[in-house]
Amino acid sequence: MKQFKGLNNIINKAEKVHPSILNLIISLIYIAEGIVLLLLGKTYTVQITTNNLAVNSLETQAIGHTVFANATQHLFDINLVYLIVAILFISAIIRIIVSTVKQLPYEQNIKKGINSSRWIENIFTLGIVIVVIGLLAGINDFSSLLMLFGLALIMNLIGIIMEIYIKGKIVKNWLFITAIGIAALMPWLVIAIYISSTNAYGNYLPPYVYWLAGSMFVLFICYAANLFLRFNKRGRWANFLYSEQLFILLNLVTTTAFVWQVFAGVLR
């Protein structure tokens, strides 16, 4: 109970801070975290591959006709440090923009119940988060990773369209919610299949991967719950500004938890 009271106190204090100021503060935190990661994070490269059909020469010679088999090709290596830092810096840059040069349109849109910048930020940050979790869970195929990122892109584009369409009103067309839900859950389903398949065949991933995937999914559900309550104007969520400040705090908690779990797992 004390933890919930403490969280409620933080939310109440944040509610008194203007969103532009809150965004600016969080952007500075992200920049500081990114610099620390660049200085302290070790190189951790992951292979990105692609699959293609190739002639199996041995079976072809044995059977007498062409036999195809799946082949894996190495495309390139990627350093996870740069992906993690990209999440922090992209988020920081977008928040600085909406707190300075785009402050007026940002505040005007907030009054209308619209914040396109949040969805644009999530396209990149959430997309990279999903890709990194996929990489750590064993998804190395470039096409599969591209589809994971694409689903995050689709989810957030639908979010932008929905927010502009409803303009702060209660959602009555559940097609939007259904589309967002499907696009949002599919990447987690794919990751869960990879993790369960690894376990089913007698192998086990490092413990931090399970903690990382589990904690991020829980925080993702919290984000979705905040979105649901806002679109239905339940209680304090009838005030768009309240839900927006919750989104900002959830983003801080989610991003920071993700970054430092990955750091503790593979980058220290």
C-alpha positions in Angstrom: 0.0 0.0 0.0 2.9 2.4 0.8 4.2 1.9 -2.8 0.9 2.8 -4.3 0.6 5.9 -2.1 4.1 6.9 -3.1 3.2 6.4 -6.8 0.0 8.5 -6.3 2.1 11.3 -4.7 4.4 11.3 -7.6 1.5 11.5 -10.0 -0.1 14.3 -8.0 3.1 16.3 -8.0 3.6 15.7 -11.8 0.1 16.8 -12.4 1.1 20.3 -11.2 4.0 20.5 -13.6 3.3 21.8 -17.1 3.7 19.0 -19.7 6.3 21.1 -21.7 8.4 21.4 -18.5 8.0 17.8 -17.7 9.0 16.8 -21.2 12.1 19.0 -21.0 13.1 17.5 -17.7 12.7 14.0 -18.9 14.6 14.7 -22.2 17.6 15.9 -20.1 17.4 12.6 -18.1 17.4 10.6 -21.3 20.4 12.6 -22.7 22.3 11.9 -19.5 21.5 8.2 -19.6 22.6 8.0 -23.2 25.9 9.6 -22.5 26.5 7.3 -19.5 25.7 4.3 -21.8 28.2 5.5 -24.4 30.9 5.8 -21.8 30.3 2.7 -19.8 28.5 0.3 -22.2 30.6 -2.5 -23.7 30.4 -3.5 -27.3 27.8 -6.3 -27.8 27.2 -7.2 -31.4 24.4 -9.4 -32.7 24.3 -11.0 -36.1 21.5 -10.0 -38.5 20.7 -12.8 -41.0 18.4 -13.5 -43.9 16.9 -16.8 -45.0 16.7 -18.0 -48.6 16.1 -21.2 -50.6 19.3 -22.8 -51.9 20.0 -26.0 -53.8 21.0 -28.9 -51.5 23.8 -30.4 -53.7 24.1 -33.7 -51.8 20.4 -34.6 -51.9 20.2 -33.4 -55.5 23.0 -35.8 -56.5 21.5 -38.6 -54.4 17.9 -38.3 -55.7 18.7 -37.1 -59.2 16.6 -34.0 -59.3 16.9 -30.5 -57.8 16.2 -30.4 -54.1 15.9 -27.0 -52.3 16.6 -26.4 -48.6 16.5 -23.3 -46.4 19.8 -21.5 -46.1 20.9 -18.7 -43.7 23.1 -15.9 -44.8 24.9 -13.4 -42.6 24.0 -9.8 -43.5 25.7 -7.6 -40.9 26.4 -7.2 -37.2 24.7 -4.6 -35.1 25.9 -3.2 -31.8 23.1 -3.1 -29.2 24.7 -0.1 -27.4 23.8 2.1 -30.4 20.2 0.8 -30.5 19.7 1.5 -26.8 21.3 5.0 -27.1 19.1 5.7 -30.2 16.0 5.1 -28.1 17.1 7.6 -25.5 18.3 10.3 -28.0 15.3 10.0 -30.3 12.9 10.4 -27.3 14.9 13.3 -25.9 15.0 15.1 -29.3 11.3 14.8 -29.9 10.5 16.0 -26.3 12.9 19.0 -26.7 11.2 20.0 -29.9 7.7 19.9 -28.4 8.9 21.8 -25.4 10.6 24.6 -27.4 10.0 25.3 -31.1 6.7 23.4 -31.3 5.5 24.3 -27.8 2.6 26.4 -28.9 1.0 23.8 -31.4 1.8 21.1 -28.8 -0.2 22.9 -26.1 -3.0 23.8 -28.5 -3.3 20.1 -29.5 -3.3 19.0 -25.8 -6.3 21.2 -25.2 -8.0 19.4 -28.1 -7.1 16.0 -26.8 -4.5 15.3 -29.4 -0.8 14.6 -29.1 0.7 13.2 -32.3 4.2 13.7 -31.1 3.8 10.9 -28.5 2.7 8.4 -31.2 5.5 9.5 -33.5 8.0 9.0 -30.7 6.6 5.5 -30.0 7.0 4.5 -33.6 10.7 4.7 -33.2 11.3 4.0 -29.5 8.7 1.2 -29.0 9.7 -0.2 -32.4 13.4 -0.4 -31.3 12.5 -1.8 -27.9 10.5 -4.6 -29.6 13.4 -5.3 -32.0 16.0 -5.5 -29.2 13.8 -7.9 -27.1 13.4 -10.0 -30.3 17.1 -10.0 -30.9 17.8 -11.1 -27.3 15.1 -13.8 -27.6 16.8 -15.2 -30.7 15.1 -13.5 -33.6 18.0 -12.7 -35.9 16.2 -12.8 -39.3 16.1 -9.3 -40.8 12.6 -9.8 -42.4 11.1 -10.9 -39.0 12.7 -8.0 -37.2 11.4 -5.6 -39.9 7.9 -7.0 -39.4 8.1 -6.5 -35.6 9.1 -2.9 -36.2 6.4 -2.6 -38.9 3.7 -3.7 -36.4 4.8 -1.1 -33.9 4.6 1.5 -36.8 1.1 0.4 -37.8 -0.1 0.5 -34.1 1.1 4.0 -33.6 -0.2 5.3 -37.0 -3.7 4.0 -36.0 -3.3 5.7 -32.7 -2.6 9.1 -34.4 -5.6 8.6 -36.8 -7.8 7.7 -33.9 -6.8 10.6 -31.7 -7.4 13.1 -34.6 -10.7 11.4 -35.4 -12.2 11.4 -31.9 -10.7 14.8 -30.8 -10.8 14.1 -27.1 -14.3 12.5 -27.1 -15.3 9.0 -25.8 -14.4 6.3 -28.3 -17.6 4.8 -29.8 -16.0 3.0 -32.8 -14.2 -0.1 -31.3 -12.7 -0.9 -34.6 -9.8 1.5 -33.8 -9.2 -0.2 -30.4 -9.4 -3.7 -32.0 -6.9 -2.7 -34.7 -4.4 -1.2 -32.2 -4.8 -4.2 -29.9 -4.0 -6.7 -32.6 -1.0 -4.8 -33.9 0.3 -4.3 -30.4 -0.1 -7.9 -29.2 1.3 -9.7 -32.3 5.0 -8.8 -31.6 4.7 -10.1 -28.0 3.1 -13.3 -29.3 6.0 -13.8 -31.8 8.5 -13.2 -29.0 6.6 -15.5 -26.6 6.7 -18.3 -29.3 10.5 -17.9 -29.7 11.1 -18.0 -26.0 8.8 -21.0 -25.4 10.3 -22.8 -28.4 13.8 -22.4 -27.0 12.6 -23.9 -23.7 10.6 -26.7 -25.4 13.7 -28.0 -27.2 15.8 -28.2 -24.0 17.6 -24.8 -24.1 17.2 -21.8 -21.8 17.8 -18.2 -22.4 19.7 -16.1 -19.8 17.5 -15.1 -16.9 17.6 -11.4 -17.7 15.8 -12.0 -21.0 12.8 -13.5 -19.2 12.8 -10.6 -16.7 13.2 -8.0 -19.5 10.4 -9.4 -21.6 8.1 -9.9 -18.6 8.6 -6.5 -17.1 8.3 -4.7 -20.5 5.0 -6.6 -21.2 3.6 -5.5 -17.8 4.5 -1.9 -18.4 3.1 -2.2 -21.9 -0.2 -3.3 -20.3 -0.1 -0.3 -18.0 0.4 1.9 -21.0 -2.6 0.3 -22.7 -4.7 0.6 -19.6 -4.0 4.3 -19.4 -5.0 4.6 -23.1 -8.2 2.7 -22.5 -9.2 4.8 -19.5 -8.5 8.0 -21.4 -10.5 7.0 -24.5 -13.4 6.1 -22.1 -13.0 9.2 -19.9 -13.0 7.1 -16.7 -12.6 9.2 -13.4 -9.6 11.5 -13.5 -8.9 10.2 -17.0 -11.7 12.5 -18.2 -9.0 15.2 -18.1 -6.7 14.7 -21.1 -3.9 16.5 -19.3 -3.9 14.0 -16.5 -3.6 11.0 -18.8 -1.0 12.8 -20.8 1.2 13.3 -17.7 0.7 9.7 -16.9 1.9 8.8 -20.4 5.0 10.9 -19.8 5.8 9.2 -16.5 5.1 5.7 -17.9 7.5 6.5 -20.8 10.2 7.5 -18.3 9.7 4.3 -16.2 9.5 2.0 -19.2 12.4 3.4 -21.1 14.7 3.6 -18.0 13.7 0.1 -16.9 14.4 -1.3 -20.3 17.7 0.5 -20.8 19.3 -0.5 -17.5 18.0 -4.1 -17.6 19.7 -4.5 -21.0 22.8 -2.8 -19.6 22.9 -5.1 -16.6 22.3 -8.1 -18.8 24.8 -7.7 -21.7 26.4 -4.2 -21.8 28.3 -3.9 -18.5 
